[in-house]
Amino acid sequence: MEANTDEVEGKMKQLFALILVFSTIGIAAAQTVPATPPQDDRELVEVDVRNDLNLAIPAMPTPADVTTPAGSTATLGRAVSEVISANLRNAGLFKPSGPAGLKAVSFAEVTAPDYGHWSGAGAEALVQGFVRGNADGTLTVGCYLYDVTLRSELTRAGYSVAPRDWRRAAHKCADAIYSKLTGESPFFDSRIAYIAETGPKNRRVKRLAIMDSDGANHRFLTNGQAMALTPRFSPDYRSILYLSYLGQRPRIFVLNVETGAQRLVTESANPTFSPRWSPDGRTVLYSMAVAGNTDIYSVPATGGTPRRLTNAPGIDIGGSFSPDGSRIVFESDRSGSQQIYTMNADGSDQSRISSGGGRYATPEWSPRGDLIAFTKIAGNFRIGTMTPGGGSERILTDSWQDEAPTWSPNGRVIQFFRTAQGSGKTTVWQVDLTGVNERRIQTPVDGSDPAWGPILP
């Protein structure tokens, strides 16, 4: 039997009063970061954006047109170039053109570019490559990045994949190009988990769903019989942690992405919220309301006895670990309104870091350790960032209700969901750290509570 969404959410709203009901405080995926997250505001890494670099991306040729289960290699060559172009355009840092409208490139030309032509066409950089069908049924996708002005090769990469994984090869090519041009870690070859919402407003069905970072390869992971909430990928990418409500009973599950098998971490008759991984995948944080007081708990990811980390009057919700696992950021109304606090992983040294006007919710630590994303509530709900010390606050979005930030694997893009005023329709969005490059991720149904996973292995 499906959970009565109105009844469950109504009780949560009573418990949280004016704060966000489903707090999406999360742990970003494990990345290579400094051992100690920077605390000094001066260590904030600013983004040097150049969004006018002209990149030409013609269709990738094939040495021989071979039929594969995913289509012919000639067709796939154009499709791979289209994905690379879309990835780089959506990053907001480049002006890619093609493959439509650009001249065809021969296979021999892939490693011997016609620099004169591309210079005359106004290209500053050129992405070329090929798609080859192999005797064993696999595909080889090669990609090359050239500096047109200097007439030199900047980088090359090659990937051998099953035909069904051709999009992954395209994402990997785009990642290699992005990293070379920006010096940043990549993020295109990654996945997004989110809550797919359907049904009438008073009886919403909320299912766990997954898709590629650009919205492709979408699939549902749960059937909606139990309400799914607040997913997060495990650091090794194999599983998704999420909260499930069946009837009135909350349960925290770990779901294997490939097999669909689930295992129970913990359950309780008490209202439970926002389970999150530790960076090493051994611990799960969550919040639970007991006798009118909501505190943060930790429990082994394999199950066991929960440990209480906070004990302040009011509502503590969290938390999100720093990348090295030493600190936790969380929200609390102990001062009279929602604010952001940090503490050691064992619950000690709790201190407030937010200081601006309005309320603050859903903090999440960047995988780089240099920033904390949050929801700012001051009239509207907006997405913002601050340093771990609470400084350099920056508001990135300006809509009626944006909430639940989650970081890209490289810590340079933030994903969130937006609720439309009046209709209540929810959609998944991304914005970069400049606040300028904002875009919607298309989903087949309404989407909320997004979670960005790490780069795929």
C-alpha positions, 0 to 999 in steps of 0.5 A: 500500500502506498504511503499517504504523502499528505499525512507523512509530510504534514507531520514533518511540517509540524515537527519542523515548523518553519524549516525545510521539511526534507532536509537534503544535507549530503556528503559529496563523493570522495575526491582527492583533496587536501588533508585539511579543508581550508578554513581561511576565507582567503583560501577560497578558490575563485573561478577564472571564467572564459566563456568565449573560446571557440571550439570546432567539433566536427562529426567523427569519421569511421575507417569502415562503417560497421553495424553495431547493436547501438547503430552504425559506426558512422552514425555513432561518430556524429552522435559522439561529437554531439554529446561532446559538444553539448557537454562542453556547451553546458559547462558554460566555459566555451563556445562549441560549434558542430557537428551540424554545419561543419565540414566532414572530416576524413579518417586520415584528417583526424591526426592531420588537421586542416588548420587553415580551414579551421582558422578561417572558420574562426575556430581557436581549438579543434576537437576531432576523433574517430569511432571504429568497430572492432572484431570482438564487437567493441568500439574504439572511440578516439578523440584529439584536441588541437590548438588551431592558432599554434597548430599543435596537438594539446591532448589525445585519449582513446576508449574501448567500450561495448556499443551500449556504452558509447555515450560514456566514451563521449563523456570521457572525451569531453572530460579529457578536453575540459580538464586540459582546457581548464586545469580542473577535474572533470565531471561529465562521466557521472550519474545523478540520482533523484526523486521522480514525482508523479500523481496528484498533489495530495497523493504524490508517488515518489520513486528513486530514479537514476540518469547520466549527468546530462539526463540520458539513460534514465531509469527508475529504481523503485516502484513507488509503493514506498515513498523514497526521499533524499538519495546519495551515492556511495563513495564507490558508486555501487550503491545509493543510500536513501530514506523510505517511508512505508506507512508511517515507518521510516527506514534507511536502505542501501540499494545496489544500483546494478542488481537492485538488491536492498539492505536495511541500515536502520529503522525506527518509529521516530521521524527520520531524515536525510541519511548521508555517507561518510567519505569512506563509506563506513558510516551513515549520518541521519537525523531523528526526532525523539520526544520533540527533540531532533538530533544528529546520529551516526550508525555503521553503514552495515547496521548497528547501534546508533550514536547520538552526536548532538544534544541541543534543545530544538532541531539539529539536522545533518550532516555533511562530512568534510572531504577528509571526514574530520568535520560535519556541517549541519543546520540547527535552530538552537539560536532561534532560527535556522543557521549553519554549524560545524562540529568534529566528526565525534560531535565535539566543538560545535560552532555556528558559522552563518552570520547573514540575515535570513535563515540557512538550511541544507548545507553540503560540503564541497568535494574540494573542501573549499566551500559549503553550499546551502539554501538561503531562506529570506523571502524566496529560497535561493542557493548560495555558498560560503567558506567553511569559516562562514565567510565570502557568502555568495548567492547563486540563484534567484527564483521562488524556491530553489533548495537542496544543493548537491555538488558535481564531482569536481566541486565547480557546479551545484545541482538543486531542485526548483519548485514552481510557484502556484503549480508546485511542479519540481524540476532539477537544475544546475548552476556553476559557481559564477551564478551565471551559467544555469540550466535545467536537467530534463527529466521524464517526470517532476524531479526533486532531491537530486544527488550527484555521484562521483566520476564513474570508474 
